[in-house]
Amino acid sequence: MTVQNQRSAPATIYVDYGSFDRRLGRVPALMVAVIPPDALFEATLTVDNPRGVPVTVFAEPGTYDVRLGQVPACSRLTLRFPQSVVLPNSSLRVFVHPEGGPDLSSQLLKVAPGEHLALRVPPR
C-alpha cells in the first residue's frame, strides 16, 4: 500500500473494515509512506531521513528502550514495532539518534497492532 500526502497538513488514513473504519495511521505533510503487504496487520513506523547522516530509531515503552533499526542518510525506511512494545492500554515514545547529533523524541503515543505511523526527521 502506498499513501501519498501532497497536502500541507498531516493526513489520517483509514481503511473500510466491515461495518466500521479502521485507522491505519498518519502520514505527515508532503510525504509518501509505503507499507509492505505483509506488514498491514503489524504496527509500523515509516521514517523519512533527509539528513546527510544515518539515524538510529528506538521505541521506549517504559524504563527501557528497544532498537527498531537504522535509517540511512537521505532515505526512507519502514520499521516494525516488536509485539513486546505494542501492548493494550500502554504508551510509548519514539526517539531518533542522528549520528553525531542530539537525540530527538516524540510525545507519548498509543500504538495498536495494524497502525502505521510516519515520522519525518527534521533537517538540521
Secondary structure as a PSIPRED ss2 file (coil, helix, strand):
# PSIPRED VFORMAT (PSIPRED V4.0)

   1 M C   1.000  0.000  0.000
   2 T E   0.000  0.000  1.000
   3 V E   0.000  0.000  1.000
   4 Q E   0.000  0.000  1.000
   5 N E   0.000  0.000  1.000
   6 Q C   1.000  0.000  0.000
   7 R C   1.000  0.000  0.000
   8 S C   1.000  0.000  0.000
   9 A C   1.000  0.000  0.000
  10 P C   1.000  0.000  0.000
  11 A E   0.000  0.000  1.000
  12 T E   0.000  0.000  1.000
  13 I E   0.000  0.000  1.000
  14 Y E   0.000  0.000  1.000
  15 V E   0.000  0.000  1.000
  16 D E   0.000  0.000  1.000
  17 Y E   0.000  0.000  1.000
  18 G C   1.000  0.000  0.000
  19 S C   1.000  0.000  0.000
  20 F E   0.000  0.000  1.000
  21 D E   0.000  0.000  1.000
  22 R E   0.000  0.000  1.000
  23 R E   0.000  0.000  1.000
  24 L E   0.000  0.000  1.000
  25 G E   0.000  0.000  1.000
  26 R E   0.000  0.000  1.000
  27 V E   0.000  0.000  1.000
  28 P C   1.000  0.000  0.000
  29 A C   1.000  0.000  0.000
  30 L C   1.000  0.000  0.000
  31 M E   0.000  0.000  1.000
  32 V E   0.000  0.000  1.000
  33 A E   0.000  0.000  1.000
  34 V E   0.000  0.000  1.000
  35 I C   1.000  0.000  0.000
  36 P C   1.000  0.000  0.000
  37 P H   0.000  1.000  0.000
  38 D H   0.000  1.000  0.000
  39 A H   0.000  1.000  0.000
  40 L C   1.000  0.000  0.000
  41 F C   1.000  0.000  0.000
  42 E C   1.000  0.000  0.000
  43 A C   1.000  0.000  0.000
  44 T E   0.000  0.000  1.000
  45 L E   0.000  0.000  1.000
  46 T E   0.000  0.000  1.000
  47 V E   0.000  0.000  1.000
  48 D E   0.000  0.000  1.000
  49 N E   0.000  0.000  1.000
  50 P C   1.000  0.000  0.000
  51 R C   1.000  0.000  0.000
  52 G C   1.000  0.000  0.000
  53 V C   1.000  0.000  0.000
  54 P C   1.000  0.000  0.000
  55 V E   0.000  0.000  1.000
  56 T E   0.000  0.000  1.000
  57 V E   0.000  0.000  1.000
  58 F E   0.000  0.000  1.000
  59 A E   0.000  0.000  1.000
  60 E E   0.000  0.000  1.000
  61 P C   1.000  0.000  0.000
  62 G C   1.000  0.000  0.000
  63 T C   1.000  0.000  0.000
  64 Y C   1.000  0.000  0.000
  65 D C   1.000  0.000  0.000
  66 V E   0.000  0.000  1.000
  67 R E   0.000  0.000  1.000
  68 L E   0.000  0.000  1.000
  69 G E   0.000  0.000  1.000
  70 Q E   0.000  0.000  1.000
  71 V E   0.000  0.000  1.000
  72 P C   1.000  0.000  0.000
  73 A C   1.000  0.000  0.000
  74 C C   1.000  0.000  0.000
  75 S E   0.000  0.000  1.000
  76 R E   0.000  0.000  1.000
  77 L E   0.000  0.000  1.000
  78 T E   0.000  0.000  1.000
  79 L E   0.000  0.000  1.000
  80 R E   0.000  0.000  1.000
  81 F C   1.000  0.000  0.000
  82 P C   1.000  0.000  0.000
  83 Q H   0.000  1.000  0.000
  84 S H   0.000  1.000  0.000
  85 V H   0.000  1.000  0.000
  86 V C   1.000  0.000  0.000
  87 L C   1.000  0.000  0.000
  88 P C   1.000  0.000  0.000
  89 N C   1.000  0.000  0.000
  90 S C   1.000  0.000  0.000
  91 S C   1.000  0.000  0.000
  92 L E   0.000  0.000  1.000
  93 R E   0.000  0.000  1.000
  94 V E   0.000  0.000  1.000
  95 F E   0.000  0.000  1.000
  96 V E   0.000  0.000  1.000
  97 H E   0.000  0.000  1.000
  98 P E   0.000  0.000  1.000
  99 E C   1.000  0.000  0.000
 100 G C   1.000  0.000  0.000
 101 G C   1.000  0.000  0.000
 102 P C   1.000  0.000  0.000
 103 D C   1.000  0.000  0.000
 104 L E   0.000  0.000  1.000
 105 S E   0.000  0.000  1.000
 106 S C   1.000  0.000  0.000
 107 Q C   1.000  0.000  0.000
 108 L C   1.000  0.000  0.000
 109 L E   0.000  0.000  1.000
 110 K C   1.000  0.000  0.000
 111 V C   1.000  0.000  0.000
 112 A C   1.000  0.000  0.000
 113 P C   1.000  0.000  0.000
 114 G C   1.000  0.000  0.000
 115 E C   1.000  0.000  0.000
 116 H E   0.000  0.000  1.000
 117 L E   0.000  0.000  1.000
 118 A E   0.000  0.000  1.000
 119 L E   0.000  0.000  1.000
 120 R E   0.000  0.000  1.000
 121 V C   1.000  0.000  0.000
 122 P C   1.000  0.000  0.000
 123 P C   1.000  0.000  0.000
 124 R C   1.000  0.000  0.000
